[in-house]
């Protein structure tokens, strides 16, 4: 199985076992302990921050359609729905998308689609006024796939729109070891069930990856857009999980 195929399988397993924690790993919310209202409120806050960044740079003033890569169960796409006529969320996991449809049945403007390819061939160029990805690309094991998604996100961005994407730019060697993920893969290779690894042994398959800033900006340019601002953490909050250099890129075309 390819690295991307293994990643897709891992995400599908987590979509069944503990989807909310897999999306947003709050310390006290593992094993299904996320309060749904509190979880959705984080999406509203993140959506508001994204829209504030758009306004700060005069981008995405036409709010016809938004797009989120790696939407999970839809917390941010749902938060954007009052501001856009159409909101599309895609994920590689069918389990996540099914949960998104269930949790957001009241959001008529939202569409939830499985996109399990390393591109966005489902969508024509220039379709979306806002293109977003948060804590998603960093979990993809193959940098070529990360670059492909960045090019594709730029391609589907409408002129004058905003592309807001977060990914670490570097990571210290010690943080790259990721022993829990390695142990998970080794034990799963000998047929230990995913649920037992996660719930009983406290292991998970999530990996952390990064892409240097120059490579991110190059991929965005190849997709036809250009970066207008780079901020530390998630839209300037300085957040990170360890000692990685975590960056958010704001781009337009």
Secondary structure per residue as TSV (DSSP state, phi and psi in degrees):
chain	resnum	aa	ss	phi	psi
A	1	X	-	360.0	136.0
A	2	X	-	-67.5	163.4
A	3	X	H	-57.5	-41.3
A	4	X	H	-68.5	-38.2
A	5	X	H	-63.3	-41.1
A	6	X	H	-64.6	-39.9
A	7	X	H	-61.7	-43.1
A	8	X	H	-62.3	-42.4
A	9	X	H	-63.8	-43.2
A	10	X	H	-59.5	-45.6
A	11	X	H	-67.3	-35.4
A	12	X	H	-64.2	-42.4
A	13	X	H	-61.5	-44.9
A	14	X	H	-66.8	-29.9
A	15	X	H	-63.4	-26.3
A	16	X	H	-89.0	-36.0
A	17	X	H	-84.7	-50.0
A	18	X	-	-156.3	67.5
A	19	X	H	-62.4	-40.8
A	20	X	H	-67.9	-42.2
A	21	X	H	-67.5	-36.5
A	22	X	H	-61.4	-32.8
A	23	X	H	-79.3	-44.6
A	24	X	S	-139.6	103.3
A	25	X	-	-88.5	70.0
A	26	X	-	-70.0	138.0
A	27	X	T	-55.3	-34.9
A	28	X	T	-101.7	18.6
A	29	X	-	-119.0	13.5
A	30	X	T	-75.4	157.7
A	31	X	T	62.5	43.6
A	32	X	T	78.8	16.9
A	33	X	T	-92.4	5.5
A	34	X	-	-66.5	131.0
A	35	X	-	-75.1	125.4
A	36	X	H	-58.9	-45.5
A	37	X	H	-63.6	-40.4
A	38	X	H	-66.2	-39.7
A	39	X	H	-61.5	-48.5
A	40	X	H	-66.0	-31.5
A	41	X	H	-63.2	-33.7
A	42	X	H	-64.0	-34.3
A	43	X	H	-67.0	-38.2
A	44	X	H	-63.2	-41.9
A	45	X	H	-66.1	-43.4
A	46	X	H	-66.4	-38.8
A	47	X	H	-62.2	-41.7
A	48	X	H	-63.3	-38.2
A	49	X	H	-67.4	-39.7
A	50	X	H	-62.3	-44.9
A	51	X	H	-67.1	-34.3
A	52	X	H	-64.7	-39.0
A	53	X	H	-65.8	-39.4
A	54	X	H	-59.5	-46.1
A	55	X	H	-64.4	-37.3
A	56	X	H	-61.9	-29.4
A	57	X	T	-110.2	9.8
A	58	X	T	65.3	32.5
A	59	X	-	-109.0	159.6
A	60	X	-	53.0	40.6
A	61	X	-	-73.0	-26.4
A	62	X	S	-86.8	118.4
A	63	X	-	-114.5	65.7
A	64	X	S	-84.0	-47.8
A	65	X	E	-145.4	138.9
A	66	X	E	-118.1	159.4
A	67	X	E	-141.4	131.5
A	68	X	E	-122.1	123.3
A	69	X	E	-87.6	124.2
A	70	X	T	76.7	52.2
A	71	X	-	-74.1	-15.7
A	72	X	T	59.7	-128.0
A	73	X	T	-91.0	5.9
A	74	X	T	96.7	22.3
A	75	X	H	-64.6	-41.8
A	76	X	H	-79.8	-41.9
A	77	X	H	-57.7	-41.5
A	78	X	H	-60.4	-42.9
A	79	X	H	-63.8	-27.1
A	80	X	H	-82.6	-17.0
A	81	X	T	-60.9	-31.0
A	82	X	T	-67.9	-16.6
A	83	X	T	-102.9	-10.1
A	84	X	-	-128.3	146.6
A	85	X	S	-70.3	-29.3
A	86	X	E	-140.6	132.9
A	87	X	E	-129.8	121.9
A	88	X	E	-112.6	127.5
A	89	X	E	-119.2	132.4
A	90	X	E	-123.3	151.4
A	91	X	E	-150.3	154.6
A	92	X	S	-78.8	-11.5
A	93	X	-	-101.5	121.8
A	94	X	H	-65.5	-33.2
A	95	X	H	-64.9	-41.7
A	96	X	H	-63.3	-43.6
A	97	X	H	-66.8	-39.0
A	98	X	H	-62.2	-42.2
A	99	X	H	-65.5	-38.0
A	100	X	H	-60.7	-43.3
A	101	X	H	-63.5	-38.7
A	102	X	H	-69.1	-44.9
A	103	X	H	-72.8	-23.5
A	104	X	T	-120.7	31.2
A	105	X	T	-61.8	-20.7
A	106	X	T	-84.4	-3.7
A	107	X	-	-102.4	89.3
A	108	X	T	-66.0	-24.4
A	109	X	T	-83.9	-3.5
A	110	X	E	-96.2	139.6
A	111	X	E	-120.8	139.3
A	112	X	E	-124.0	119.8
A	113	X	E	-130.7	141.0
A	114	X	E	-81.1	125.2
A	115	X	-	-128.5	94.2
A	116	X	-	-102.0	22.8
A	117	X	S	-105.0	156.0
A	118	X	S	-81.6	32.0
A	119	X	S	-152.6	-177.8
A	120	X	-	-120.7	43.5
A	121	X	T	-62.0	-13.6
A	122	X	T	-67.1	-18.4
A	123	X	S	-121.2	140.2
A	124	X	-	-75.0	163.0
A	125	X	T	-66.1	145.3
A	126	X	T	68.6	26.5
A	127	X	-	-86.3	-23.2
A	128	X	E	-121.7	136.4
A	129	X	E	-79.6	-24.3
A	130	X	E	-134.4	129.7
A	131	X	E	-124.8	127.1
A	132	X	E	-134.6	142.9
A	133	X	E	-151.0	126.2
A	134	X	-	-136.4	130.0
A	135	X	S	44.4	49.8
A	136	X	S	-127.1	-58.4
A	137	X	G	-59.8	-29.5
A	138	X	G	-67.5	-14.4
A	139	X	G	-98.7	-2.6
A	140	X	-	-83.1	125.5
A	141	X	S	-73.1	-25.1
A	142	X	-	-101.8	117.7
A	143	X	H	-65.5	-29.8
A	144	X	H	-63.6	-36.0
A	145	X	H	-70.4	-39.8
A	146	X	H	-57.2	-48.4
A	147	X	H	-61.7	-39.7
A	148	X	H	-60.9	-44.7
A	149	X	H	-63.6	-40.2
A	150	X	H	-62.2	-44.8
A	151	X	H	-60.6	-43.6
A	152	X	H	-68.1	-37.6
A	153	X	H	-63.1	-39.6
A	154	X	H	-66.5	-37.4
A	155	X	H	-63.8	-41.6
A	156	X	T	-83.3	-0.8
A	157	X	E	-77.4	134.2
A	158	X	E	-77.3	152.4
A	159	X	E	-54.9	133.1
A	160	X	E	81.1	-1.9
A	161	X	E	-80.9	-179.9
A	162	X	E	-123.7	132.5
A	163	X	E	-110.2	120.1
A	164	X	E	-122.0	113.2
A	165	X	E	-139.7	135.8
A	166	X	E	-113.6	136.1
A	167	X	E	-164.8	141.0
A	168	X	E	-61.9	145.7
A	169	X	E	-99.6	-16.4
A	170	X	E	-162.2	163.1
A	171	X	-	-153.3	131.2
A	172	X	-	-66.0	153.6
A	173	X	H	-55.6	-42.6
A	174	X	H	-59.0	-36.3
A	175	X	H	-75.8	-18.8
A	176	X	H	-76.9	-16.2
A	177	X	-	-61.7	-47.8
A	178	X	-	50.9	61.0
A	179	X	H	-64.9	-32.4
A	180	X	H	-62.7	-41.7
A	181	X	H	-66.1	-41.8
A	182	X	H	-64.0	-41.3
A	183	X	H	-65.2	-41.1
A	184	X	H	-57.3	-49.6
A	185	X	H	-64.8	-40.9
A	186	X	H	-63.6	-43.4
A	187	X	H	-73.6	-34.7
A	188	X	H	-67.3	-31.4
A	189	X	H	-62.4	-24.1
A	190	X	T	-103.0	25.4
A	191	X	T	75.1	21.1
A	192	X	-	-71.5	128.7
A	193	X	-	-63.2	148.1
A	194	X	H	-55.6	-45.5
A	195	X	H	-63.3	-39.1
A	196	X	I	-66.1	-40.8
A	197	X	I	-61.3	-41.9
A	198	X	I	-78.2	-49.3
A	199	X	I	-84.6	-36.5
A	200	X	I	-95.2	-33.1
A	201	X	S	-107.2	-2.0
A	202	X	-	58.7	37.1
A	203	X	-	-108.9	154.0
A	204	X	-	-146.5	161.3
A	205	X	-	-92.5	4.2
A	206	X	-	-70.4	125.9
A	207	X	-	-108.2	159.9
A	208	X	-	-111.8	129.8
A	209	X	-	-127.0	175.1
A	210	X	-	-152.3	164.9
A	211	X	-	-142.3	125.2
A	212	X	-	-54.8	148.6
A	213	X	H	-54.4	-42.6
A	214	X	H	-61.9	-34.8
A	215	X	H	-74.2	-36.3
A	216	X	H	-62.9	-49.3
A	217	X	H	-65.3	-36.0
A	218	X	H	-64.6	-44.2
A	219	X	H	-63.2	-40.8
A	220	X	H	-63.4	-41.2
A	221	X	H	-63.1	-41.4
A	222	X	H	-63.2	-26.6
A	223	X	T	-82.4	-4.9
A	224	X	T	100.5	9.9
A	225	X	-	-118.3	176.5
A	226	X	E	-143.1	148.6
A	227	X	E	-80.3	131.5
A	228	X	E	-105.7	-19.7
A	229	X	E	-162.1	145.6
A	230	X	E	-127.5	129.0
A	231	X	E	-124.1	148.7
A	232	X	E	-75.4	139.8
A	233	X	T	70.9	-150.8
A	234	X	T	-93.1	101.4
A	235	X	T	53.7	46.4
A	236	X	T	87.4	5.8
A	237	X	S	-86.6	-2.7
A	238	X	-	73.3	10.4
A	239	X	-	-70.1	149.8
A	240	X	-	-164.9	163.4
A	241	X	S	-94.2	-22.5
A	242	X	S	-147.3	-123.9
A	243	X	S	-110.1	19.3
A	244	X	-	-69.8	158.9
A	245	X	E	-89.8	103.7
A	246	X	E	-100.2	127.7
A	247	X	E	-132.1	149.0
A	248	X	E	-116.0	131.6
A	249	X	E	-107.8	133.8
A	250	X	E	-114.6	122.2
A	251	X	E	-132.0	164.2
A	252	X	E	-149.9	176.4
A	253	X	-	-143.1	360.0
